[in-house]
Amino acid sequence: MRFMMLMIPGGYATAAPDVMPSAKAVEEMMKYNEALKRAGVLLALDGLHPPSAGARVSFKGGKPAVTDGPFAEVKEVLGGYWMIDVRSREEAIEWARRCPAGENDVIEIRRVQEMSDFPEDVQKAAEGFSGLKA
């Protein structure tokens, strides 16, 4: 089963566009990432720049509208993610518990929807899609 572990770092919603983690924090996180890799469960991972460097595209009335960050109404934002392949939700939770996260950080764990989870008509509608990078 694939799970996405979403890092929600405390204070990231108001972080400056050029904010960077400390070398010590990165070193600790790399040890954790290496443990995921050694265990054979890590599929992908990435860190994200703060919302102040981003943009949102909304579609009110069916027309796209762009808003540059930061976003005043946001309380929690993604700082990065891990995609892991484990046997169960419990195993995903156990991996998240091992993360060297800060006191105000949260990791949200979400199972990835597999095509086999969908009814046959949905699977048929998605047949032949191959637009992903290998």
N, C-alpha and C positions, 0 to 999 in steps of 0.2 A: 504494500500500500504506500502510495506517495502522500507525503504531508508537507505543507509549507509552514515553516516557523517564521513568523513575522516579528521583527524587532521593532518595538515602539519605545524609543528612548525618551526619557523624561526631559522636558525642556526643549526638545528638537523643534517644536512648532514655532518657536520664536528665535531660533538660532540664526546667526548671520550667514549669508551665502557662502562665505569662505571658511566657516568653522571646520576644524579638523580634530580628530581624536588624538590623544597623547600617544607617544611611542609606547609607553607602558601598557596602555589599554589595548593597542593594536597587537602588541606582543602576546598578551593574555588571550586575546580573541583568536590569534593564529594558532596557539596551542590547542584551543578548543576545536577549531576548524580541522586541524591535523588529526585530532582524535576521531572526528566524524569520518574523515577520509580513510584513516587506517581501519576503521570498523567496516568500511565498505558501504556505508549508508548515504554518503553525501553525493547528490546528483548535481547541484549547482548552488551558488551563493553570490550575492552582490550586496554592496552597501550603496546607499542613496544619498545624494546631496540633500540639504535641508529644503523645506518648502519655499523658503525665501528666494531660492534660485530656480524655482519651478514655475509652472503655469497650469491653469485648469481650463479645460474646454467644457462648457455646459451647453445644453441644447434646449433651453426654454423656448417654447413656441416652434420647435423643430429647426431652429437656426443656431449654428455654432457661435458662441461668444467666448472670447479668451480673457481670462483674468490672470495677471501676473502675481506671483507670490510676493510677500507672505500673505496668508489667508487668515484674516482676523477671527473668524468663527471656529477655527480648528483647535481642538483640544489635544488630540492624539494624532501623530503622523508616523509613517513608516520610515525607519532609518536603514532598513536592509532586510534581507531574507535568506533563508536556507531552504533548499528543496532536498528532502531526504526520502529514502525508500526503506521502510521498516515493516515489521510484521504486524504491528498493532498501534492503536492510538496511545496505549499505555507506554509503549517503547518510545514513541515520539515525545510524550510528556517527560519521560526519563531523560532523554537527550536535552530537552529544553532546561530541565532542572540543573544540568551540569554547566550551563553557559555562564561565563564570568561577567554577567550583566551587572549594571550599577543598581544602587538602591531604589532609584525611581524609574527603572526600566521595566518593561513588560514584554513578554513573548507570547504572541497569540498563535495557536496551533490550529491549522485548518487542513482537513483532508482534501486532496485534489480529486475532482470528479473524473472518473475514468469513463470512456465511452461505453463500457459494458454496464455502467450504472444506469444508463438511460434506456427508455423503452425502445422497442424495435423501430418505430417510425422516426424517432429522433436519430437513431444510429444511421438509418437509411438516408435521412436528409443531410448527414455529414459525410457520407461515403465519398471517397476520392479526394478529400482535402489533404493536401500535402505541402502546404505553404510554410512549414516550419524549417528552421535551420537544422541541419543534422549535427 
